[in-house]
Amino acid sequence: MTRKQKPKGTDNVLVDLGFDDAEELTAKVALAVKLNSLFDKRELSQVQAAAITGMTQPKISQIRRHKLQNISLERLLHAMVALDQQVQIVIKQAKRSQACGITVAA
């Protein structure tokens, strides 16, 4: 009896699970983690966070729960700016040994 060979995984579980928009979701999650950290650090309620970011309280609730399907990457970036964060978007040529893609460092 032979064992099935395990498929080789990547560094991104969403890619491994077959999500078509895995890179975008990964970027959104990284931004949501940072936003939630800022909300906690400032001890903001969802209503207060909504007022500062220009979002609705239900959208803030979605961010708090990492339910990001209905929230655009752009909206998350604007929320970061509203919370006094500097957002930089850097575009550079991918090295041959690196895969092309989107990464967020927060």
Biopython code that builds the backbone (N, CA, C, O; Angstrom):
import numpy as np
from Bio.PDB.StructureBuilder import StructureBuilder

atoms = [
    (1, "MET", "N", (0.838, -1.184, 0.000)),
    (1, "MET", "CA", (0.000, 0.000, 0.000)),
    (1, "MET", "C", (0.881, 1.244, 0.000)),
    (1, "MET", "O", (1.756, 1.374, 0.855)),
    (2, "THR", "N", (0.668, 2.149, -0.931)),
    (2, "THR", "CA", (1.466, 3.365, -1.006)),
    (2, "THR", "C", (0.664, 4.547, -0.498)),
    (2, "THR", "O", (-0.559, 4.608, -0.622)),
    (3, "ARG", "N", (1.389, 5.467, 0.070)),
    (3, "ARG", "CA", (0.751, 6.701, 0.549)),
    (3, "ARG", "C", (0.628, 7.687, -0.601)),
    (3, "ARG", "O", (1.453, 7.720, -1.514)),
    (4, "LYS", "N", (-0.425, 8.485, -0.528)),
    (4, "LYS", "CA", (-0.580, 9.538, -1.525)),
    (4, "LYS", "C", (0.457, 10.611, -1.255)),
    (4, "LYS", "O", (0.715, 10.975, -0.108)),
    (5, "GLN", "N", (1.037, 11.103, -2.312)),
    (5, "GLN", "CA", (2.019, 12.152, -2.165)),
    (5, "GLN", "C", (1.303, 13.450, -1.836)),
    (5, "GLN", "O", (0.330, 13.816, -2.494)),
    (6, "LYS", "N", (1.780, 14.133, -0.829)),
    (6, "LYS", "CA", (1.170, 15.399, -0.428)),
    (6, "LYS", "C", (1.503, 16.470, -1.463)),
    (6, "LYS", "O", (2.647, 16.577, -1.904)),
    (7, "PRO", "N", (0.499, 17.267, -1.852)),
    (7, "PRO", "CA", (0.804, 18.347, -2.794)),
    (7, "PRO", "C", (1.668, 19.403, -2.111)),
    (7, "PRO", "O", (1.521, 19.671, -0.919)),
    (8, "LYS", "N", (2.549, 19.982, -2.873)),
    (8, "LYS", "CA", (3.428, 21.005, -2.327)),
    (8, "LYS", "C", (2.637, 22.285, -2.117)),
    (8, "LYS", "O", (1.947, 22.745, -3.027)),
    (9, "GLY", "N", (2.730, 22.858, -0.936)),
    (9, "GLY", "CA", (2.023, 24.085, -0.612)),
    (9, "GLY", "C", (2.846, 25.315, -0.945)),
    (9, "GLY", "O", (4.035, 25.233, -1.253)),
    (10, "THR", "N", (2.186, 26.443, -0.876)),
    (10, "THR", "CA", (2.856, 27.718, -1.083)),
    (10, "THR", "C", (2.913, 28.447, 0.251)),
    (10, "THR", "O", (2.510, 27.900, 1.277)),
    (11, "ASP", "N", (3.404, 29.660, 0.240)),
    (11, "ASP", "CA", (3.430, 30.482, 1.446)),
    (11, "ASP", "C", (2.071, 31.119, 1.715)),
    (11, "ASP", "O", (1.887, 31.764, 2.748)),
    (12, "ASN", "N", (1.128, 30.950, 0.813)),
    (12, "ASN", "CA", (-0.178, 31.595, 0.933)),
    (12, "ASN", "C", (-1.268, 30.525, 0.974)),
    (12, "ASN", "O", (-1.546, 29.864, -0.027)),
    (13, "VAL", "N", (-1.872, 30.369, 2.134)),
    (13, "VAL", "CA", (-2.899, 29.340, 2.306)),
    (13, "VAL", "C", (-4.098, 29.584, 1.391)),
    (13, "VAL", "O", (-4.753, 28.631, 0.971)),
    (14, "LEU", "N", (-4.393, 30.838, 1.078)),
    (14, "LEU", "CA", (-5.523, 31.139, 0.204)),
    (14, "LEU", "C", (-5.263, 30.653, -1.220)),
    (14, "LEU", "O", (-6.187, 30.216, -1.906)),
    (15, "VAL", "N", (-4.029, 30.727, -1.657)),
    (15, "VAL", "CA", (-3.655, 30.173, -2.965)),
    (15, "VAL", "C", (-3.811, 28.660, -2.919)),
    (15, "VAL", "O", (-4.355, 28.054, -3.842)),
    (16, "ASP", "N", (-3.330, 28.054, -1.838)),
    (16, "ASP", "CA", (-3.424, 26.603, -1.686)),
    (16, "ASP", "C", (-4.872, 26.125, -1.684)),
    (16, "ASP", "O", (-5.163, 25.023, -2.151)),
    (17, "LEU", "N", (-5.780, 26.944, -1.163)),
    (17, "LEU", "CA", (-7.197, 26.590, -1.127)),
    (17, "LEU", "C", (-7.911, 26.868, -2.444)),
    (17, "LEU", "O", (-9.074, 26.503, -2.612)),
    (18, "GLY", "N", (-7.212, 27.517, -3.381)),
    (18, "GLY", "CA", (-7.767, 27.716, -4.711)),
    (18, "GLY", "C", (-8.568, 28.992, -4.908)),
    (18, "GLY", "O", (-9.336, 29.091, -5.865)),
    (19, "PHE", "N", (-8.408, 29.978, -4.019)),
    (19, "PHE", "CA", (-9.117, 31.245, -4.201)),
    (19, "PHE", "C", (-8.543, 31.978, -5.407)),
    (19, "PHE", "O", (-7.328, 32.142, -5.524)),
    (20, "ASP", "N", (-9.423, 32.418, -6.301)),
    (20, "ASP", "CA", (-8.983, 33.149, -7.492)),
    (20, "ASP", "C", (-8.361, 34.491, -7.135)),
    (20, "ASP", "O", (-7.434, 34.944, -7.807)),
    (21, "ASP", "N", (-8.863, 35.133, -6.082)),
    (21, "ASP", "CA", (-8.389, 36.451, -5.672)),
    (21, "ASP", "C", (-7.535, 36.374, -4.405)),
    (21, "ASP", "O", (-7.608, 37.252, -3.545)),
    (22, "ALA", "N", (-6.727, 35.320, -4.297)),
    (22, "ALA", "CA", (-5.944, 35.062, -3.088)),
    (22, "ALA", "C", (-4.998, 36.215, -2.743)),
    (22, "ALA", "O", (-4.868, 36.578, -1.574)),
    (23, "GLU", "N", (-4.346, 36.786, -3.741)),
    (23, "GLU", "CA", (-3.408, 37.882, -3.463)),
    (23, "GLU", "C", (-4.129, 39.094, -2.894)),
    (23, "GLU", "O", (-3.657, 39.709, -1.937)),
    (24, "GLU", "N", (-5.272, 39.440, -3.480)),
    (24, "GLU", "CA", (-6.030, 40.585, -2.994)),
    (24, "GLU", "C", (-6.561, 40.331, -1.582)),
    (24, "GLU", "O", (-6.504, 41.212, -0.724)),
    (25, "LEU", "N", (-7.071, 39.133, -1.351)),
    (25, "LEU", "CA", (-7.571, 38.805, -0.008)),
    (25, "LEU", "C", (-6.451, 38.841, 1.022)),
    (25, "LEU", "O", (-6.661, 39.291, 2.148)),
    (26, "THR", "N", (-5.280, 38.378, 0.654)),
    (26, "THR", "CA", (-4.131, 38.412, 1.561)),
    (26, "THR", "C", (-3.768, 39.850, 1.910)),
    (26, "THR", "O", (-3.486, 40.159, 3.068)),
    (27, "ALA", "N", (-3.776, 40.725, 0.916)),
    (27, "ALA", "CA", (-3.495, 42.144, 1.160)),
    (27, "ALA", "C", (-4.562, 42.757, 2.063)),
    (27, "ALA", "O", (-4.244, 43.519, 2.976)),
    (28, "LYS", "N", (-5.823, 42.425, 1.809)),
    (28, "LYS", "CA", (-6.917, 42.941, 2.632)),
    (28, "LYS", "C", (-6.782, 42.478, 4.083)),
    (28, "LYS", "O", (-6.994, 43.259, 5.010)),
    (29, "VAL", "N", (-6.434, 41.220, 4.271)),
    (29, "VAL", "CA", (-6.280, 40.701, 5.635)),
    (29, "VAL", "C", (-5.158, 41.429, 6.363)),
    (29, "VAL", "O", (-5.306, 41.782, 7.533)),
    (30, "ALA", "N", (-4.041, 41.655, 5.686)),
    (30, "ALA", "CA", (-2.927, 42.370, 6.317)),
    (30, "ALA", "C", (-3.359, 43.778, 6.732)),
    (30, "ALA", "O", (-3.004, 44.247, 7.813)),
    (31, "LEU", "N", (-4.122, 44.445, 5.872)),
    (31, "LEU", "CA", (-4.614, 45.787, 6.215)),
    (31, "LEU", "C", (-5.626, 45.719, 7.348)),
    (31, "LEU", "O", (-5.608, 46.574, 8.234)),
    (32, "ALA", "N", (-6.499, 44.734, 7.344)),
    (32, "ALA", "CA", (-7.493, 44.591, 8.417)),
    (32, "ALA", "C", (-6.811, 44.335, 9.758)),
    (32, "ALA", "O", (-7.236, 44.873, 10.781)),
    (33, "VAL", "N", (-5.774, 43.530, 9.761)),
    (33, "VAL", "CA", (-5.037, 43.266, 10.999)),
    (33, "VAL", "C", (-4.457, 44.567, 11.536)),
    (33, "VAL", "O", (-4.544, 44.844, 12.732)),
    (34, "LYS", "N", (-3.864, 45.365, 10.652)),
    (34, "LYS", "CA", (-3.289, 46.650, 11.068)),
    (34, "LYS", "C", (-4.376, 47.606, 11.539)),
    (34, "LYS", "O", (-4.216, 48.270, 12.562)),
    (35, "LEU", "N", (-5.485, 47.681, 10.797)),
    (35, "LEU", "CA", (-6.588, 48.555, 11.215)),
    (35, "LEU", "C", (-7.120, 48.147, 12.584)),
    (35, "LEU", "O", (-7.347, 49.003, 13.439)),
    (36, "ASN", "N", (-7.320, 46.862, 12.799)),
    (36, "ASN", "CA", (-7.812, 46.396, 14.091)),
    (36, "ASN", "C", (-6.832, 46.731, 15.209)),
    (36, "ASN", "O", (-7.241, 47.064, 16.321)),
    (37, "SER", "N", (-5.561, 46.642, 14.917)),
    (37, "SER", "CA", (-4.538, 47.016, 15.894)),
    (37, "SER", "C", (-4.644, 48.505, 16.246)),
    (37, "SER", "O", (-4.536, 48.887, 17.411)),
    (38, "LEU", "N", (-4.857, 49.334, 15.225)),
    (38, "LEU", "CA", (-5.008, 50.775, 15.464)),
    (38, "LEU", "C", (-6.288, 51.076, 16.242)),
    (38, "LEU", "O", (-6.287, 51.926, 17.133)),
    (39, "PHE", "N", (-7.378, 50.385, 15.912)),
    (39, "PHE", "CA", (-8.631, 50.570, 16.655)),
    (39, "PHE", "C", (-8.417, 50.225, 18.123)),
    (39, "PHE", "O", (-8.864, 50.954, 19.009)),
    (40, "ASP", "N", (-7.731, 49.110, 18.379)),
    (40, "ASP", "CA", (-7.477, 48.673, 19.750)),
    (40, "ASP", "C", (-6.557, 49.647, 20.488)),
    (40, "ASP", "O", (-6.808, 50.011, 21.637)),
    (41, "LYS", "N", (-5.491, 50.058, 19.807)),
    (41, "LYS", "CA", (-4.523, 50.967, 20.423)),
    (41, "LYS", "C", (-5.187, 52.281, 20.832)),
    (41, "LYS", "O", (-4.878, 52.841, 21.884)),
    (42, "ARG", "N", (-6.089, 52.758, 20.002)),
    (42, "ARG", "CA", (-6.790, 54.019, 20.288)),
    (42, "ARG", "C", (-8.067, 53.812, 21.104)),
    (42, "ARG", "O", (-8.761, 54.768, 21.449)),
    (43, "GLU", "N", (-8.360, 52.552, 21.403)),
    (43, "GLU", "CA", (-9.548, 52.191, 22.178)),
    (43, "GLU", "C", (-10.820, 52.767, 21.556)),
    (43, "GLU", "O", (-11.666, 53.339, 22.244)),
    (44, "LEU", "N", (-10.930, 52.601, 20.233)),
    (44, "LEU", "CA", (-12.075, 53.125, 19.499)),
    (44, "LEU", "C", (-13.217, 52.113, 19.482)),
    (44, "LEU", "O", (-13.001, 50.920, 19.267)),
    (45, "SER", "N", (-14.406, 52.593, 19.707)),
    (45, "SER", "CA", (-15.586, 51.757, 19.497)),
    (45, "SER", "C", (-15.800, 51.658, 17.989)),
    (45, "SER", "O", (-15.176, 52.390, 17.220)),
    (46, "GLN", "N", (-16.672, 50.764, 17.573)),
    (46, "GLN", "CA", (-16.962, 50.649, 16.150)),
    (46, "GLN", "C", (-17.591, 51.929, 15.616)),
    (46, "GLN", "O", (-17.315, 52.328, 14.485)),
    (47, "VAL", "N", (-18.421, 52.566, 16.406)),
    (47, "VAL", "CA", (-19.060, 53.825, 15.984)),
    (47, "VAL", "C", (-18.008, 54.917, 15.827)),
    (47, "VAL", "O", (-18.041, 55.673, 14.857)),
    (48, "GLN", "N", (-17.079, 55.004, 16.770)),
    (48, "GLN", "CA", (-16.015, 56.003, 16.674)),
    (48, "GLN", "C", (-15.107, 55.735, 15.468)),
    (48, "GLN", "O", (-14.741, 56.657, 14.739)),
    (49, "ALA", "N", (-14.755, 54.473, 15.272)),
    (49, "ALA", "CA", (-13.907, 54.111, 14.134)),
    (49, "ALA", "C", (-14.608, 54.440, 12.820)),
    (49, "ALA", "O", (-13.976, 54.892, 11.865)),
    (50, "ALA", "N", (-15.910, 54.212, 12.781)),
    (50, "ALA", "CA", (-16.685, 54.524, 11.577)),
    (50, "ALA", "C", (-16.662, 56.027, 11.297)),
    (50, "ALA", "O", (-16.500, 56.444, 10.150)),
    (51, "ALA", "N", (-16.822, 56.827, 12.328)),
    (51, "ALA", "CA", (-16.830, 58.285, 12.154)),
    (51, "ALA", "C", (-15.477, 58.776, 11.643)),
    (51, "ALA", "O", (-15.423, 59.659, 10.788)),
    (52, "ILE", "N", (-14.398, 58.217, 12.154)),
    (52, "ILE", "CA", (-13.060, 58.649, 11.750)),
    (52, "ILE", "C", (-12.748, 58.216, 10.317)),
    (52, "ILE", "O", (-12.191, 58.990, 9.538)),
    (53, "THR", "N", (-13.103, 56.993, 9.976)),
    (53, "THR", "CA", (-12.732, 56.444, 8.668)),
    (53, "THR", "C", (-13.716, 56.768, 7.557)),
    (53, "THR", "O", (-13.414, 56.571, 6.380)),
    (54, "GLY", "N", (-14.901, 57.267, 7.926)),
    (54, "GLY", "CA", (-15.917, 57.553, 6.916)),
    (54, "GLY", "C", (-16.670, 56.316, 6.462)),
    (54, "GLY", "O", (-17.369, 56.349, 5.449)),
    (55, "MET", "N", (-16.533, 55.241, 7.195)),
    (55, "MET", "CA", (-17.251, 54.009, 6.880)),
    (55, "MET", "C", (-18.486, 53.920, 7.772)),
    (55, "MET", "O", (-18.668, 54.725, 8.685)),
    (56, "THR", "N", (-19.309, 52.954, 7.500)),
    (56, "THR", "CA", (-20.446, 52.702, 8.373)),
    (56, "THR", "C", (-20.008, 51.747, 9.486)),
    (56, "THR", "O", (-19.008, 51.042, 9.356)),
    (57, "GLN", "N", (-20.766, 51.737, 10.571)),
    (57, "GLN", "CA", (-20.455, 50.817, 11.671)),
    (57, "GLN", "C", (-20.496, 49.359, 11.207)),
    (57, "GLN", "O", (-19.634, 48.580, 11.614)),
    (58, "PRO", "N", (-21.463, 48.958, 10.373)),
    (58, "PRO", "CA", (-21.433, 47.571, 9.904)),
    (58, "PRO", "C", (-20.156, 47.205, 9.124)),
    (58, "PRO", "O", (-19.681, 46.073, 9.213)),
    (59, "LYS", "N", (-19.606, 48.156, 8.367)),
    (59, "LYS", "CA", (-18.356, 47.897, 7.649)),
    (59, "LYS", "C", (-17.203, 47.712, 8.635)),
    (59, "LYS", "O", (-16.348, 46.848, 8.440)),
    (60, "ILE", "N", (-17.183, 48.526, 9.695)),
    (60, "ILE", "CA", (-16.152, 48.384, 10.721)),
    (60, "ILE", "C", (-16.298, 47.020, 11.391)),
    (60, "ILE", "O", (-15.300, 46.356, 11.674)),
    (61, "SER", "N", (-17.522, 46.606, 11.642)),
    (61, "SER", "CA", (-17.771, 45.289, 12.227)),
    (61, "SER", "C", (-17.219, 44.182, 11.318)),
    (61, "SER", "O", (-16.646, 43.205, 11.800)),
    (62, "GLN", "N", (-17.395, 44.339, 10.020)),
    (62, "GLN", "CA", (-16.860, 43.353, 9.076)),
    (62, "GLN", "C", (-15.330, 43.308, 9.158)),
    (62, "GLN", "O", (-14.733, 42.232, 9.138)),
    (63, "ILE", "N", (-14.707, 44.477, 9.248)),
    (63, "ILE", "CA", (-13.242, 44.531, 9.363)),
    (63, "ILE", "C", (-12.810, 43.861, 10.660)),
    (63, "ILE", "O", (-11.848, 43.092, 10.671)),
    (64, "ARG", "N", (-13.510, 44.147, 11.745)),
    (64, "ARG", "CA", (-13.165, 43.558, 13.045)),
    (64, "ARG", "C", (-13.228, 42.039, 12.996)),
    (64, "ARG", "O", (-12.467, 41.363, 13.688)),
    (65, "ARG", "N", (-14.131, 41.497, 12.183)),
    (65, "ARG", "CA", (-14.307, 40.052, 12.074)),
    (65, "ARG", "C", (-13.586, 39.461, 10.866)),
    (65, "ARG", "O", (-13.731, 38.275, 10.572)),
    (66, "HIS", "N", (-12.811, 40.290, 10.165)),
    (66, "HIS", "CA", (-12.072, 39.870, 8.974)),
    (66, "HIS", "C", (-12.983, 39.303, 7.894)),
    (66, "HIS", "O", (-12.602, 38.371, 7.187)),
    (67, "LYS", "N", (-14.170, 39.852, 7.765)),
    (67, "LYS", "CA", (-15.111, 39.500, 6.694)),
    (67, "LYS", "C", (-14.950, 40.569, 5.620)),
    (67, "LYS", "O", (-15.646, 41.584, 5.645)),
    (68, "LEU", "N", (-14.054, 40.351, 4.695)),
    (68, "LEU", "CA", (-13.586, 41.423, 3.810)),
    (68, "LEU", "C", (-14.053, 41.311, 2.368)),
    (68, "LEU", "O", (-13.579, 42.056, 1.510)),
    (69, "GLN", "N", (-14.963, 40.406, 2.086)),
    (69, "GLN", "CA", (-15.399, 40.200, 0.709)),
    (69, "GLN", "C", (-16.065, 41.436, 0.114)),
    (69, "GLN", "O", (-15.915, 41.691, -1.080)),
    (70, "ASN", "N", (-16.789, 42.202, 0.906)),
    (70, "ASN", "CA", (-17.537, 43.364, 0.412)),
    (70, "ASN", "C", (-16.856, 44.686, 0.710)),
    (70, "ASN", "O", (-17.496, 45.737, 0.668)),
    (71, "ILE", "N", (-15.579, 44.647, 1.006)),
    (71, "ILE", "CA", (-14.826, 45.865, 1.296)),
    (71, "ILE", "C", (-13.655, 45.930, 0.326)),
    (71, "ILE", "O", (-12.867, 44.989, 0.228)),
    (72, "SER", "N", (-13.545, 47.041, -0.386)),
    (72, "SER", "CA", (-12.489, 47.159, -1.392)),
    (72, "SER", "C", (-11.135, 47.447, -0.740)),
    (72, "SER", "O", (-11.049, 47.989, 0.362)),
    (73, "LEU", "N", (-10.105, 47.070, -1.451)),
    (73, "LEU", "CA", (-8.742, 47.364, -1.028)),
    (73, "LEU", "C", (-8.555, 48.874, -0.898)),
    (73, "LEU", "O", (-7.899, 49.353, 0.028)),
    (74, "GLU", "N", (-9.132, 49.606, -1.823)),
    (74, "GLU", "CA", (-9.035, 51.067, -1.797)),
    (74, "GLU", "C", (-9.675, 51.644, -0.535)),
    (74, "GLU", "O", (-9.125, 52.563, 0.073)),
    (75, "ARG", "N", (-10.807, 51.123, -0.146)),
    (75, "ARG", "CA", (-11.488, 51.604, 1.054)),
    (75, "ARG", "C", (-10.635, 51.361, 2.302)),
    (75, "ARG", "O", (-10.566, 52.208, 3.192)),
    (76, "LEU", "N", (-9.995, 50.203, 2.355)),
    (76, "LEU", "CA", (-9.113, 49.896, 3.482)),
    (76, "LEU", "C", (-7.916, 50.842, 3.519)),
    (76, "LEU", "O", (-7.496, 51.279, 4.591)),
    (77, "LEU", "N", (-7.371, 51.154, 2.351)),
    (77, "LEU", "CA", (-6.248, 52.092, 2.282)),
    (77, "LEU", "C", (-6.666, 53.485, 2.738)),
    (77, "LEU", "O", (-5.917, 54.152, 3.452)),
    (78, "HIS", "N", (-7.851, 53.929, 2.334)),
    (78, "HIS", "CA", (-8.340, 55.241, 2.775)),
    (78, "HIS", "C", (-8.572, 55.265, 4.284)),
    (78, "HIS", "O", (-8.350, 56.291, 4.925)),
    (79, "ALA", "N", (-9.012, 54.160, 4.849)),
    (79, "ALA", "CA", (-9.193, 54.076, 6.300)),
    (79, "ALA", "C", (-7.859, 54.216, 7.015)),
    (79, "ALA", "O", (-7.782, 54.840, 8.073)),
    (80, "MET", "N", (-6.808, 53.638, 6.442)),
    (80, "MET", "CA", (-5.472, 53.781, 7.037)),
    (80, "MET", "C", (-5.042, 55.246, 7.065)),
    (80, "MET", "O", (-4.506, 55.729, 8.062)),
    (81, "VAL", "N", (-5.284, 55.936, 5.968)),
    (81, "VAL", "CA", (-4.924, 57.355, 5.897)),
    (81, "VAL", "C", (-5.741, 58.162, 6.905)),
    (81, "VAL", "O", (-5.211, 59.063, 7.555)),
    (82, "ALA", "N", (-7.023, 57.843, 7.034)),
    (82, "ALA", "CA", (-7.884, 58.534, 8.003)),
    (82, "ALA", "C", (-7.398, 58.334, 9.430)),
    (82, "ALA", "O", (-7.675, 59.152, 10.308)),
    (83, "LEU", "N", (-6.673, 57.245, 9.660)),
    (83, "LEU", "CA", (-6.115, 56.963, 10.989)),
    (83, "LEU", "C", (-4.661, 57.418, 11.088)),
    (83, "LEU", "O", (-3.881, 56.888, 11.880)),
    (84, "ASP", "N", (-4.315, 58.406, 10.274)),
    (84, "ASP", "CA", (-2.998, 59.057, 10.313)),
    (84, "ASP", "C", (-1.837, 58.134, 9.946)),
    (84, "ASP", "O", (-0.733, 58.275, 10.473)),
    (85, "GLN", "N", (-2.092, 57.194, 9.047)),
    (85, "GLN", "CA", (-1.036, 56.309, 8.586)),
    (85, "GLN", "C", (-0.600, 56.744, 7.196)),
    (85, "GLN", "O", (-1.414, 57.205, 6.396)),
    (86, "GLN", "N", (0.680, 56.596, 6.916)),
    (86, "GLN", "CA", (1.190, 56.893, 5.580)),
    (86, "GLN", "C", (1.144, 55.604, 4.771)),
    (86, "GLN", "O", (1.692, 54.583, 5.188)),
    (87, "VAL", "N", (0.499, 55.650, 3.634)),
    (87, "VAL", "CA", (0.394, 54.483, 2.758)),
    (87, "VAL", "C", (1.306, 54.716, 1.563)),
    (87, "VAL", "O", (1.212, 55.741, 0.887)),
    (88, "GLN", "N", (2.189, 53.757, 1.310)),
    (88, "GLN", "CA", (3.083, 53.834, 0.158)),
    (88, "GLN", "C", (2.815, 52.633, -0.730)),
    (88, "GLN", "O", (2.730, 51.499, -0.258)),
    (89, "ILE", "N", (2.686, 52.893, -2.001)),
    (89, "ILE", "CA", (2.538, 51.810, -2.973)),
    (89, "ILE", "C", (3.803, 51.824, -3.820)),
    (89, "ILE", "O", (4.110, 52.816, -4.480)),
    (90, "VAL", "N", (4.529, 50.717, -3.793)),
    (90, "VAL", "CA", (5.799, 50.612, -4.504)),
    (90, "VAL", "C", (5.656, 49.541, -5.576)),
    (90, "VAL", "O", (5.257, 48.412, -5.294)),
    (91, "ILE", "N", (5.983, 49.906, -6.794)),
    (91, "ILE", "CA", (5.930, 48.966, -7.908)),
    (91, "ILE", "C", (7.352, 48.768, -8.404)),
    (91, "ILE", "O", (8.058, 49.730, -8.704)),
    (92, "LYS", "N", (7.766, 47.497, -8.487)),
    (92, "LYS", "CA", (9.112, 47.207, -8.963)),
    (92, "LYS", "C", (9.096, 45.930, -9.780)),
    (92, "LYS", "O", (8.196, 45.099, -9.652)),
    (93, "GLN", "N", (10.085, 45.793, -10.602)),
    (93, "GLN", "CA", (10.225, 44.600, -11.440)),
    (93, "GLN", "C", (10.461, 43.392, -10.552)),
    (93, "GLN", "O", (11.304, 43.433, -9.656)),
    (94, "ALA", "N", (9.720, 42.314, -10.794)),
    (94, "ALA", "CA", (9.912, 41.076, -10.034)),
    (94, "ALA", "C", (11.198, 40.405, -10.497)),
    (94, "ALA", "O", (11.508, 40.382, -11.689)),
    (95, "LYS", "N", (11.936, 39.864, -9.545)),
    (95, "LYS", "CA", (13.135, 39.099, -9.884)),
    (95, "LYS", "C", (12.706, 37.762, -10.453)),
    (95, "LYS", "O", (11.607, 37.284, -10.171)),
    (96, "ARG", "N", (13.552, 37.172, -11.234)),
    (96, "ARG", "CA", (13.213, 35.878, -11.839)),
    (96, "ARG", "C", (12.898, 34.822, -10.782)),
    (96, "ARG", "O", (12.047, 33.959, -10.996)),
    (97, "SER", "N", (13.582, 34.892, -9.653)),
    (97, "SER", "CA", (13.362, 33.882, -8.613)),
    (97, "SER", "C", (12.113, 34.169, -7.775)),
    (97, "SER", "O", (11.678, 33.317, -7.001)),
    (98, "GLN", "N", (11.541, 35.358, -7.924)),
    (98, "GLN", "CA", (10.343, 35.729, -7.183)),
    (98, "GLN", "C", (9.130, 35.669, -8.088)),
    (98, "GLN", "O", (9.200, 35.973, -9.279)),
    (99, "ALA", "N", (8.035, 35.276, -7.507)),
    (99, "ALA", "CA", (6.783, 35.311, -8.259)),
    (99, "ALA", "C", (6.264, 36.739, -8.263)),
    (99, "ALA", "O", (6.474, 37.488, -7.309)),
    (100, "CYS", "N", (5.587, 37.111, -9.338)),
    (100, "CYS", "CA", (4.940, 38.402, -9.398)),
    (100, "CYS", "C", (3.777, 38.379, -8.402)),
    (100, "CYS", "O", (3.243, 37.309, -8.109)),
    (101, "GLY", "N", (3.385, 39.520, -7.887)),
    (101, "GLY", "CA", (2.253, 39.512, -6.986)),
    (101, "GLY", "C", (2.133, 40.774, -6.173)),
    (101, "GLY", "O", (2.834, 41.760, -6.400)),
    (102, "ILE", "N", (1.229, 40.719, -5.222)),
    (102, "ILE", "CA", (0.922, 41.845, -4.343)),
    (102, "ILE", "C", (1.315, 41.446, -2.932)),
    (102, "ILE", "O", (0.970, 40.362, -2.463)),
    (103, "THR", "N", (2.040, 42.329, -2.262)),
    (103, "THR", "CA", (2.347, 42.122, -0.850)),
    (103, "THR", "C", (2.077, 43.394, -0.091)),
    (103, "THR", "O", (2.219, 44.495, -0.623)),
    (104, "VAL", "N", (1.685, 43.238, 1.160)),
    (104, "VAL", "CA", (1.447, 44.373, 2.046)),
    (104, "VAL", "C", (2.323, 44.191, 3.268)),
    (104, "VAL", "O", (2.297, 43.141, 3.909)),
    (105, "ALA", "N", (3.088, 45.201, 3.586)),
    (105, "ALA", "CA", (3.893, 45.206, 4.808)),
    (105, "ALA", "C", (3.300, 46.265, 5.712)),
    (105, "ALA", "O", (3.392, 47.459, 5.428)),
    (106, "ALA", "N", (2.693, 45.826, 6.799)),
    (106, "ALA", "CA", (2.058, 46.777, 7.714)),
    (106, "ALA", "C", (2.684, 46.684, 9.081)),
    (106, "ALA", "O", (2.285, 47.407, 9.993)),
]
sb = StructureBuilder()
sb.init_structure("model")
sb.init_model(0)
sb.init_chain("A")
sb.init_seg("    ")
for serial, (resi, resn, name, xyz) in enumerate(atoms, 1):
    if name == "N":
        sb.init_residue(resn, " ", resi, " ")
    sb.init_atom(name, np.array(xyz, "f"), 0.0, 1.0, " ", f" {name:<3s}", serial, name[0])
structure = sb.get_structure()
